[in-house]
């Protein structure tokens, strides 16, 4: 999975920031998350921990509940805040091509798997609802980027594939998109970025494992 793919909201993205610039201004962080478990606060320290919007929320909760363990809030709150800011920023290469992030994720799923996919498979690949995938497929089919055909073994089943035009769109956008995302993350050095990716990967594996266990 590339950095262009993530769990996204179905709503429209926000305004486009300048390349390499800052995302739109902060919105209220909300009351935060309840503490999970016991232990002490992570107390990350440093400029980011002292000055970001989540730190302000944490300080307010500590005033209300002096004994509250804010460690989980400091992690989950910051992940949620970063996700919200990234989702506000419409990716410039995608906007130039007239595509939303969810639409490009759908095209990207077809391109990277290299095969036809059913709408249900596309929903799983792009972390989307079936209704959202149906809507996007209708839009992309109208633009000639994907095409649907009936499954010869099961006429109730539809299969979706990229057209030549759709493949050209993905291949043309992908390098520019990765360059854009690199600019967004330019404040992190290589080692820091690698460490962050590894930590988030470990968290994701744990959370996905718990969700699979609940579904079983």
C-alpha positions in Angstrom: 0.0 0.0 0.0 1.5 3.4 -1.0 1.3 6.6 1.0 -1.4 7.7 -1.4 -3.8 5.2 0.1 -5.3 5.6 3.5 -8.5 5.5 5.4 -10.4 8.5 4.1 -13.7 10.2 4.8 -16.3 10.2 2.0 -16.8 13.9 2.2 -15.0 16.4 -0.1 -11.5 17.5 0.7 -10.7 21.0 1.9 -8.7 23.8 0.3 -5.4 23.2 -1.3 -2.3 24.4 0.6 0.7 25.6 -1.3 3.2 22.9 -2.3 5.4 22.2 0.7 3.4 24.7 2.7 1.3 24.4 5.8 -2.1 22.9 5.9 -5.2 25.1 6.7 -5.4 26.6 10.2 -6.3 24.4 13.2 -9.9 23.6 14.1 -11.0 22.8 17.7 -9.5 19.5 18.8 -12.6 18.6 20.8 -12.6 17.1 24.3 -10.2 14.3 23.4 -10.4 10.6 24.2 -11.0 9.0 27.6 -7.9 7.5 29.1 -7.5 3.7 28.5 -5.7 1.8 31.3 -3.5 3.0 34.0 0.0 4.4 34.2 1.6 7.8 33.8 1.4 10.4 31.1 3.8 9.9 28.2 5.1 13.4 28.8 6.7 13.6 25.4 8.2 17.0 26.0 9.9 19.2 23.4 8.4 22.0 21.3 5.8 19.8 19.6 4.5 18.4 22.9 4.3 21.9 24.5 2.9 23.8 21.6 0.5 21.7 19.4 -3.3 21.9 19.8 -3.6 18.5 21.4 -1.1 19.6 24.1 -3.5 22.5 25.0 -6.4 20.0 25.2 -4.4 17.7 27.5 -3.5 20.6 29.8 -7.1 21.5 30.1 -8.1 18.0 31.0 -5.3 17.8 33.6 -6.7 20.9 35.2 -10.2 19.3 35.5 -8.8 15.8 36.4 -5.4 16.2 38.0 -4.9 12.5 38.3 -6.0 11.6 34.7 -3.6 9.4 32.7 -3.4 11.4 29.4 -0.9 9.1 27.7 -3.4 7.5 25.3 -5.0 10.8 24.5 -1.6 12.3 23.7 -1.0 9.6 21.1 -4.5 9.0 19.7 -5.4 12.7 19.8 -2.3 13.6 17.7 -3.0 10.8 15.2 -6.6 12.0 14.8 -5.5 15.6 14.5 -2.8 14.9 11.8 -5.4 12.8 9.9 -7.9 15.7 10.0 -5.4 18.2 8.8 -4.2 15.9 6.0 -7.8 15.3 4.9 -8.5 19.0 4.8 -5.7 19.5 2.2 -6.7 18.5 -1.3 -3.8 17.0 -3.1 -2.6 19.4 -5.8 -1.8 16.7 -8.5 -5.2 15.1 -8.0 -7.0 18.4 -8.1 -5.3 19.2 -11.4 -6.6 16.0 -12.9 -10.1 16.6 -11.6 -10.0 13.7 -9.2 -10.7 13.4 -5.5 -8.5 11.3 -3.3 -11.1 8.5 -2.9 -11.5 8.3 -6.7 -7.7 8.1 -7.2 -7.5 5.4 -4.5 -10.0 3.4 -6.5 -8.0 3.8 -9.7 -4.8 3.0 -7.8 -6.3 -0.2 -6.4 -7.0 -1.4 -10.0 -3.6 -0.4 -11.2 -1.5 -1.9 -8.4 -3.4 -5.2 -8.3 -3.1 -5.5 -12.0 -6.5 -7.3 -12.4 -10.2 -6.8 -12.6 -11.9 -6.3 -9.2 -15.5 -6.6 -8.1 -17.1 -3.6 -6.4 -16.9 -5.5 -3.1 -13.2 -6.0 -3.5 -12.7 -2.4 -4.4 -14.6 -1.4 -1.2 -12.2 -3.6 0.9 -9.1 -2.3 -1.0 -10.0 1.3 -0.5 -11.6 1.1 3.0 -14.9 2.4 1.6 -18.6 1.5 1.8 -20.3 -0.2 -1.0 -22.5 2.8 -1.7 -19.5 5.1 -1.9 -17.7 2.7 -4.4 -20.9 2.5 -6.5 -21.0 6.3 -6.7 -17.4 6.7 -7.6 -17.6 3.9 -10.2 -20.4 5.7 -11.9 -18.4 8.9 -12.1 -15.2 7.3 -13.3 -17.1 5.2 -15.9 -18.7 8.3 -17.2 -15.2 9.8 -17.7 -14.0 6.7 -19.5 -11.4 5.8 -16.8 -12.9 2.5 -15.8 -15.3 0.0 -17.4 -17.6 -2.6 -15.9 -18.5 -5.9 -17.4 -20.6 -8.9 -16.2 -18.9 -11.9 -14.8 -19.4 -14.7 -17.4 -19.7 -17.3 -14.5 -22.1 -15.2 -12.4 -24.2 -12.6 -14.2 -25.2 -11.0 -10.9 -21.5 -10.1 -10.4 -19.8 -7.1 -12.0 -16.1 -6.8 -12.6 -14.3 -3.5 -13.0 -11.1 -2.8 -14.9 -9.0 0.2 -15.9 -9.3 1.5 -19.4 -6.2 2.6 -21.2 -7.1 6.2 -20.4 -7.5 5.3 -16.7 -4.1 3.6 -16.7 -2.5 6.7 -18.3 -4.0 8.9 -15.6 -2.7 6.8 -12.8 0.8 6.5 -14.3 0.9 10.3 -15.0 -0.2 11.3 -11.5 1.6 8.8 -9.3 5.2 10.4 -9.4 3.8 13.9 -8.9 1.6 12.7 -6.1 4.5 11.1 -4.2 6.5 14.3 -4.7 3.6 16.3 -3.2 3.4 14.0 -0.2 7.1 14.2 0.3 6.8 18.0 0.4 4.1 17.7 3.0 6.3 15.6 5.2 9.5 17.6 4.5 9.7 18.7 8.1 10.7 15.2 9.1 14.2 13.9 8.4 14.8 10.5 6.9 15.4 8.6 10.1 12.5 10.3 11.9 10.2 9.5 9.0 11.3 5.9 8.9 10.8 5.5 12.7 7.4 7.1 12.5 6.3 4.8 9.6 7.5 1.8 11.6 5.7 2.8 14.8 2.5 3.5 12.9 2.8 0.2 11.1 3.1 -1.6 14.4 0.0 0.2 15.7 -1.9 -0.6 12.5 -1.1 -4.3 12.7 -2.3 -4.5 16.3 -5.5 -2.6 15.6 -6.3 -4.6 12.5 -5.6 -7.8 14.4 -8.1 -6.8 17.1 -10.7 -5.9 14.6 -10.3 -9.3 12.8 -10.7 -11.1 16.1 -13.9 -9.2 16.8 -15.3 -10.1 13.4 -14.4 -13.8 13.7 
